[in-house]
């Protein structure tokens, strides 16, 4: 497979892609495969662990959600797994209504969870995943195991019960293909397993025991984590206790743990005469635009920009996916959350505009940088 250089990130763009298959994974999750036409092949080249944002209109509302790519790179197609989020409009629609032959707007692949995977050749990698957090981890396992005959991968995968486990057949295939180098440890919170330590909720006590007796920390070279905020943070804290350098712990969230987080919409904001405002100038696709935002409104940069440019890129709006990334050229912001940008990106002036609030009278940002 040819190397893909993600060093210079391309701005995310949507294209209409045809659904070729919707395959049930569990009672409440499906795998959606899109056809990628030849003329868009370069745009949709990706690395294991990246994600796609899907966009559609449901009941007159523009909805966007981000999902991890769940298959190793293949020509002409790209797949994501969508687990029903109870009460979630988008995921319910995908599971119940989406069919082969339908067309969806699909954003070009994004995400830096996969950076420098080639460095893991010959290393011992441990993945910890919960539920749909398996989707980026399984593609990374494929990549790590295939790129070197001496690579090893341990996977700790937690679910409620056997019927909730996504990609059962694919995980079994990995074990058959790499019996000496791939180890799979299922933890089921609502189902008894033969080993008591693998039965029950993956809380701090249980995880401590697993990291001592099942997957000793000292044997691993690299850690990849994906799941809800609380679990990922627990893993990071315990690995830090074991003096595992943070540079060897990669993580991605499928939820930030913030209740009621809403995807931003271009809500009307009235600028009253005499009201103190901040001027936000931004560049997108080589075109400059400007918007005034009342200081009292405490708008994010993304929310303000959407009022004059509806095509400003975003997906999760929770500081997780990094789609709304831009560089601050002039002025300053405060960033509420950040689960997507690396330290060196922040040093170079990059921010997540969905989480950034202007702190200067004038702000200039560049989405093209």
Backbone torsions as a table, in degrees:
resi	resn	phi	psi	omega
1	UNK	NA	132.8	-179.7
2	UNK	-67.4	146.2	178.0
3	UNK	-69.6	145.0	178.1
4	UNK	-115.5	122.4	-177.7
5	UNK	-91.0	114.5	178.4
6	UNK	-100.5	7.9	-176.2
7	UNK	-58.9	-43.5	177.1
8	UNK	-100.6	101.5	-174.2
9	UNK	-74.0	131.8	175.5
10	UNK	-86.2	146.5	177.7
11	UNK	-66.9	139.7	-179.0
12	UNK	-67.2	136.2	176.6
13	UNK	-136.9	149.1	178.8
14	UNK	-92.4	144.7	170.4
15	UNK	-136.3	150.7	175.8
16	UNK	-79.3	119.1	178.3
17	UNK	-119.7	142.5	179.6
18	UNK	-84.7	136.5	176.0
19	UNK	-78.6	122.3	179.0
20	UNK	-95.0	-24.9	-178.9
21	UNK	-160.2	142.0	169.8
22	UNK	-123.1	107.5	-172.7
23	UNK	-110.1	123.3	177.2
24	UNK	-63.6	135.5	175.0
25	UNK	-104.8	-47.5	173.7
26	UNK	-138.6	-174.4	178.6
27	UNK	-61.6	-26.9	-174.7
28	UNK	-126.6	31.0	175.8
29	UNK	-154.9	149.8	179.6
30	UNK	-137.1	156.5	170.7
31	UNK	-104.5	125.9	-179.2
32	UNK	-109.8	123.5	180.0
33	UNK	-111.5	131.1	-179.7
34	UNK	-109.2	146.0	171.6
35	UNK	-81.3	133.5	176.6
36	UNK	-111.0	109.3	-179.6
37	UNK	-66.0	155.4	-174.9
38	UNK	-56.3	-37.1	-177.3
39	UNK	-69.1	-13.9	178.5
40	UNK	-111.1	9.1	-175.6
41	UNK	-56.7	-43.7	-179.2
42	UNK	-66.1	-39.0	-179.1
43	UNK	-63.4	-30.2	-174.9
44	UNK	-107.8	16.7	169.9
45	UNK	-68.1	141.2	-173.9
46	UNK	-149.0	166.4	173.9
47	UNK	-108.9	153.6	176.4
48	UNK	-54.2	132.7	177.7
49	UNK	100.1	-9.9	178.2
50	UNK	-78.5	172.8	-176.5
51	UNK	-135.0	165.5	177.1
52	UNK	-121.2	146.9	168.8
53	UNK	-101.5	133.2	176.9
54	UNK	-107.5	145.5	-176.7
55	UNK	-137.1	134.9	174.8
56	UNK	-156.4	173.0	176.6
57	UNK	-111.3	124.5	179.3
58	UNK	-125.2	121.5	-178.1
59	UNK	52.4	41.6	176.8
60	UNK	78.7	4.2	-177.0
61	UNK	-109.5	130.5	177.1
62	UNK	-76.9	115.1	-177.1
63	UNK	-119.6	140.6	176.6
64	UNK	-133.8	136.8	175.6
65	UNK	-141.4	149.4	-176.6
66	UNK	-108.5	134.0	-179.1
67	UNK	-136.7	143.1	-178.8
68	UNK	-73.7	143.7	174.5
69	UNK	-71.1	133.8	-168.4
70	UNK	-114.4	8.5	179.1
71	UNK	-129.7	150.1	172.6
72	UNK	-59.5	151.8	-178.1
73	UNK	-52.4	135.4	179.1
74	UNK	-147.1	144.8	-178.5
75	UNK	-69.2	137.0	170.3
76	UNK	82.1	1.3	179.4
77	UNK	-156.6	159.5	178.6
78	UNK	-152.2	139.1	-171.9
79	UNK	-130.0	146.1	172.5
80	UNK	-130.5	157.8	174.9
81	UNK	-109.4	134.3	-178.3
82	UNK	-123.1	114.7	177.4
83	UNK	-96.6	134.7	-179.7
84	UNK	-62.2	121.9	173.5
85	UNK	-97.0	108.8	-172.9
86	UNK	-59.6	121.7	-173.2
87	UNK	94.4	-8.7	179.7
88	UNK	-83.6	119.6	-175.8
89	UNK	-65.2	-46.7	-174.3
90	UNK	-67.9	-51.0	-176.4
91	UNK	-65.7	-33.4	176.6
92	UNK	-66.7	-41.5	178.6
93	UNK	-62.0	-43.7	179.2
94	UNK	-61.6	-46.3	-177.3
95	UNK	-68.4	-34.0	-173.2
96	UNK	-100.3	-29.2	-168.7
97	UNK	-116.8	-30.7	-174.0
98	UNK	-68.0	137.2	-176.8
99	UNK	-134.7	157.5	172.2
100	UNK	-58.1	137.1	-177.0
101	UNK	100.2	-20.1	175.8
102	UNK	-71.3	162.4	178.2
103	UNK	-121.5	135.4	177.0
104	UNK	-127.9	153.3	170.0
105	UNK	-79.8	124.8	-176.0
106	UNK	-125.2	124.3	179.6
107	UNK	-75.9	149.7	175.9
108	UNK	-62.4	151.3	-173.8
109	UNK	-56.9	140.2	-179.7
110	UNK	-135.4	169.7	173.2
111	UNK	112.9	140.0	-178.5
112	UNK	-113.1	13.2	177.3
113	UNK	-57.2	-26.6	-173.0
114	UNK	-93.0	1.3	-171.7
115	UNK	-56.1	133.9	175.0
116	UNK	60.3	38.9	176.3
117	UNK	-62.8	-28.1	-180.0
118	UNK	-61.6	-22.9	178.7
119	UNK	-68.3	-14.9	-176.0
120	UNK	-89.7	2.8	178.2
121	UNK	-58.5	126.5	179.3
122	UNK	79.0	5.4	-177.7
123	UNK	-98.0	166.0	175.1
124	UNK	-101.6	112.2	-176.5
125	UNK	-109.7	138.8	174.9
126	UNK	-116.4	127.4	175.2
127	UNK	-108.2	136.2	174.4
128	UNK	-123.3	121.0	-175.3
129	UNK	-134.7	149.5	175.1
130	UNK	-126.3	128.3	175.7
131	UNK	54.3	-125.8	-178.7
132	UNK	-71.8	-3.1	173.0
133	UNK	-64.6	-9.4	177.6
134	UNK	-67.9	-24.4	-169.4
135	UNK	-59.5	-48.8	175.9
136	UNK	-75.0	-30.6	-175.7
137	UNK	-67.0	-40.0	-177.8
138	UNK	-66.8	-35.9	177.9
139	UNK	-69.9	-34.3	177.2
140	UNK	-68.8	-37.4	177.2
141	UNK	-61.3	-44.7	176.3
142	UNK	-55.2	-48.1	-175.7
143	UNK	-65.0	-49.4	-177.3
144	UNK	-60.9	-45.0	-176.7
145	UNK	-71.3	-32.3	-177.2
146	UNK	-79.2	-25.1	-172.0
147	UNK	-83.5	-10.9	-180.0
148	UNK	-155.7	140.0	179.0
149	UNK	-74.0	-8.8	-179.3
150	UNK	-110.7	1.5	177.3
151	UNK	-70.4	148.2	175.2
152	UNK	-130.0	149.9	-180.0
153	UNK	-141.7	120.8	172.1
154	UNK	-103.9	133.9	179.3
155	UNK	-122.4	121.0	172.7
156	UNK	-103.1	114.4	-170.3
157	UNK	-124.9	117.0	-176.5
158	UNK	-110.4	134.7	178.6
159	UNK	-145.6	172.6	177.6
160	UNK	-71.8	-49.7	-177.4
161	UNK	-150.6	174.2	-177.7
162	UNK	-57.7	-40.0	-176.1
163	UNK	-70.1	-12.8	179.6
164	UNK	-91.7	-4.5	-175.1
165	UNK	-77.4	118.2	177.7
166	UNK	-81.7	147.5	176.3
167	UNK	59.7	42.2	179.0
168	UNK	-58.8	-48.7	-177.2
169	UNK	-66.0	-40.2	-180.0
170	UNK	-64.7	-38.9	177.5
171	UNK	-67.2	-38.3	176.9
172	UNK	-64.3	-39.3	177.8
173	UNK	-62.2	-39.9	177.9
174	UNK	-62.2	-41.6	178.8
175	UNK	-63.9	-39.6	179.3
176	UNK	-68.3	-35.9	-176.6
177	UNK	-77.1	-34.9	-177.4
178	UNK	-128.6	63.4	-173.2
179	UNK	-61.8	-28.5	-178.1
180	UNK	-94.4	-11.9	-172.1
181	UNK	-120.6	-7.8	178.7
182	UNK	-122.3	120.9	178.8
183	UNK	-117.4	130.5	-177.1
184	UNK	-117.3	125.3	-179.2
185	UNK	-123.1	108.2	178.6
186	UNK	-87.9	133.1	170.8
187	UNK	-115.2	121.9	-177.2
188	UNK	-116.5	120.7	-173.3
189	UNK	-78.1	-23.8	-175.9
190	UNK	-123.8	23.3	-178.7
191	UNK	-146.8	136.2	-178.6
192	UNK	-77.2	135.2	174.6
193	UNK	-114.2	165.5	-177.1
194	UNK	-64.0	-32.7	177.2
195	UNK	-96.2	115.3	-177.7
196	UNK	-54.7	-33.9	-177.6
197	UNK	-65.3	-21.2	-179.9
198	UNK	-98.8	11.5	177.9
199	UNK	-116.6	124.0	179.9
200	UNK	118.1	173.0	-177.8
201	UNK	-65.2	140.2	179.5
202	UNK	-80.6	76.6	179.5
203	UNK	-93.9	-174.7	-175.2
204	UNK	-61.2	-45.6	-178.3
205	UNK	-61.5	-45.5	-178.5
206	UNK	-66.1	-42.4	-179.0
207	UNK	-65.7	-38.9	177.0
208	UNK	-58.6	-43.2	-179.2
209	UNK	-65.6	-42.4	179.7
210	UNK	-62.8	-40.8	-179.4
211	UNK	-72.7	-12.7	176.8
212	UNK	-97.3	-41.6	-169.8
213	UNK	-108.2	-28.4	-174.5
214	UNK	-102.0	-49.1	179.1
215	UNK	-127.0	80.1	-178.2
216	UNK	-56.6	130.3	-174.3
217	UNK	-57.5	-39.7	-174.5
218	UNK	-65.6	-15.5	-178.1
219	UNK	-85.3	-16.4	-173.6
220	UNK	-94.1	147.8	176.3
221	UNK	-97.9	-31.6	-173.8
222	UNK	-146.3	149.5	-179.3
223	UNK	-127.2	135.5	175.9
224	UNK	-126.8	127.5	-172.4
225	UNK	-125.3	138.6	173.9
226	UNK	-151.5	126.9	-179.7
227	UNK	170.2	-162.5	177.7
228	UNK	-69.4	159.5	-174.3
229	UNK	-53.2	-48.4	-174.6
230	UNK	-59.4	-43.3	-179.3
231	UNK	-69.2	-45.1	-179.7
232	UNK	-61.3	-42.2	179.9
233	UNK	-66.5	-38.2	176.8
234	UNK	-60.8	-46.1	178.9
235	UNK	-59.7	-46.0	-179.2
236	UNK	-62.2	-40.8	-179.5
237	UNK	-64.2	-44.7	-178.0
238	UNK	-69.0	-37.4	177.3
239	UNK	-66.7	-36.4	176.0
240	UNK	-63.2	-38.7	176.4
241	UNK	-59.6	-34.5	178.7
242	UNK	-84.9	10.2	177.0
243	UNK	61.8	33.1	172.1
244	UNK	-78.7	122.2	-178.5
245	UNK	-59.4	139.8	-179.7
246	UNK	-60.3	-26.0	179.1
247	UNK	-67.9	-12.6	178.8
248	UNK	-106.1	12.9	178.4
249	UNK	-124.6	107.0	177.1
250	UNK	-99.9	144.5	-179.7
251	UNK	-147.4	155.6	174.1
252	UNK	-145.0	144.9	-178.1
253	UNK	-108.7	145.6	167.4
254	UNK	-106.3	0.8	168.2
255	UNK	-156.6	145.8	-179.0
256	UNK	-88.2	-9.5	-177.0
257	UNK	84.4	3.6	179.2
258	UNK	-89.7	112.9	-178.3
259	UNK	-67.5	140.1	173.2
260	UNK	73.4	18.1	178.2
261	UNK	-62.6	132.5	-176.2
262	UNK	-115.0	142.5	172.9
263	UNK	-71.6	132.6	-174.2
264	UNK	-68.7	149.1	173.0
265	UNK	-128.8	157.0	-177.4
266	UNK	-76.3	73.4	-178.0
267	UNK	-70.5	142.6	179.8
268	UNK	-66.6	132.9	177.3
269	UNK	-126.9	121.7	-178.3
270	UNK	-93.7	128.2	176.7
271	UNK	-94.4	111.2	-177.3
272	UNK	-84.7	151.0	-179.8
273	UNK	-58.8	130.1	177.5
274	UNK	84.5	-6.0	-178.2
275	UNK	-76.1	140.0	178.7
276	UNK	-69.9	130.5	-178.2
277	UNK	-131.9	165.2	169.4
278	UNK	-116.0	138.6	177.2
279	UNK	-95.9	123.2	179.3
280	UNK	-110.2	114.2	174.4
281	UNK	-104.3	135.3	180.0
282	UNK	-144.9	154.0	178.4
283	UNK	-114.3	133.6	-179.5
284	UNK	-145.7	123.5	-177.7
285	UNK	55.7	36.9	176.6
286	UNK	78.5	2.0	-179.0
287	UNK	-114.8	133.9	-179.2
288	UNK	-92.5	147.7	176.5
289	UNK	-143.8	162.2	-177.7
290	UNK	-141.2	144.6	178.3
291	UNK	-146.1	142.1	174.1
292	UNK	-95.4	137.8	179.3
293	UNK	-129.4	123.8	178.4
294	UNK	-61.4	132.9	179.1
295	UNK	-57.9	-38.5	-178.1
296	UNK	-65.4	-23.1	-178.8
297	UNK	-74.3	-21.2	179.6
298	UNK	50.9	42.2	179.5
299	UNK	-69.7	151.6	167.3
300	UNK	-78.2	160.5	177.4
301	UNK	-59.7	-41.5	179.7
302	UNK	-61.8	-46.6	-178.3
303	UNK	-60.2	-42.4	179.4
304	UNK	-66.7	-44.0	-177.9
305	UNK	-63.3	-35.9	-179.4
306	UNK	-63.2	-22.1	-179.1
307	UNK	-71.5	-21.2	179.7
308	UNK	-118.2	-15.7	177.3
309	UNK	-138.9	92.2	-179.3
310	UNK	-63.2	-13.2	-178.7
311	UNK	-91.4	7.5	175.6
312	UNK	-59.1	131.3	-173.3
313	UNK	-75.0	136.3	170.1
314	UNK	-162.7	163.4	176.8
315	UNK	-139.5	-73.7	-172.8
316	UNK	-82.1	-30.8	-177.7
317	UNK	59.5	20.3	178.6
318	UNK	-117.9	12.0	179.7
319	UNK	78.9	16.9	-174.4
320	UNK	-104.9	-45.3	-168.6
321	UNK	-85.9	-27.1	178.6
322	UNK	82.7	5.6	-176.8
323	UNK	-63.4	-33.2	-175.3
324	UNK	-89.3	16.5	-178.2
325	UNK	-56.9	135.5	175.6
326	UNK	-150.1	165.1	-178.7
327	UNK	-108.9	132.5	177.2
328	UNK	-79.4	119.3	-179.3
329	UNK	-94.6	-35.5	-179.2
330	UNK	-149.2	142.2	-179.3
331	UNK	91.3	-167.8	-176.7
332	UNK	-146.7	158.4	178.3
333	UNK	-137.3	162.9	166.8
334	UNK	-112.0	134.0	-176.2
335	UNK	-108.4	119.9	-174.3
336	UNK	-67.8	-51.8	-179.3
337	UNK	-134.0	156.1	174.0
338	UNK	-154.6	109.4	174.6
339	UNK	-118.3	10.4	-172.1
340	UNK	-123.0	-31.4	-174.7
341	UNK	-91.1	140.7	174.9
342	UNK	-81.2	161.4	-177.7
343	UNK	-58.8	-38.4	-178.3
344	UNK	-69.8	-29.5	176.5
345	UNK	-67.4	-41.8	178.9
346	UNK	-64.1	-40.3	178.2
347	UNK	-61.4	-31.1	-179.7
348	UNK	-87.0	5.4	173.0
349	UNK	97.2	7.7	-179.8
350	UNK	-81.1	144.3	179.2
351	UNK	-137.9	163.4	169.5
352	UNK	-94.4	112.3	-173.5
353	UNK	-69.3	-19.6	177.4
354	UNK	-72.0	-16.0	-177.7
355	UNK	-117.0	2.2	-172.2
356	UNK	-101.9	129.5	178.0
357	UNK	-114.3	127.9	-178.3
358	UNK	-59.2	139.6	178.1
359	UNK	-122.3	11.5	179.8
360	UNK	-134.0	163.7	-177.7
361	UNK	-68.2	-26.9	176.3
362	UNK	-134.9	139.2	-179.1
363	UNK	-133.1	133.2	177.8
364	UNK	-124.7	122.4	178.6
365	UNK	-128.2	155.1	-176.9
366	UNK	-127.6	111.9	176.6
367	UNK	-76.3	-16.2	-178.3
368	UNK	-88.9	-9.5	-174.4
369	UNK	-67.8	NA	NA
